[in-house]
Amino acid sequence: MLKTIIALLTTLATTLCLAAALDINQATEAELDSIKGIGPGTSSKIMEERKKGKFKDWADFVSRVKGIGDKKATQFSEQGVTVNGALFKAAKPAPSAPVRKAL
């Protein structure tokens, strides 16, 4: 009995992990709608842009889909969404110049 429960839990955990990873280039409109932050309007925009060609990378995705920026891309990536298997990596902010104190 214990072995059966362990096997079921392992199968469930594996299924959940696989379901969490979702590639923008392969997702259906319904799968896109299931992502927090993507509603019917955004999923339609994604599907329309995908008809023109697959997204090459996150930069291509962000530039082609109106309303998607680094903040949303980060949010989607944290939910397991990928573009060509890659998670979003936000650009690092440019280092600021050191502040000089007035004498």
Secondary structure, DSSP 8 states (H G I E B T S, - for coil): -HHHHHHHHHHHHHHHHHHH-EETTT--HHHHHTSTT--HHHHHHHHHHHHT----SHHHHHHHSTT--HHHHHHHHHTTEEBTTB-----------------
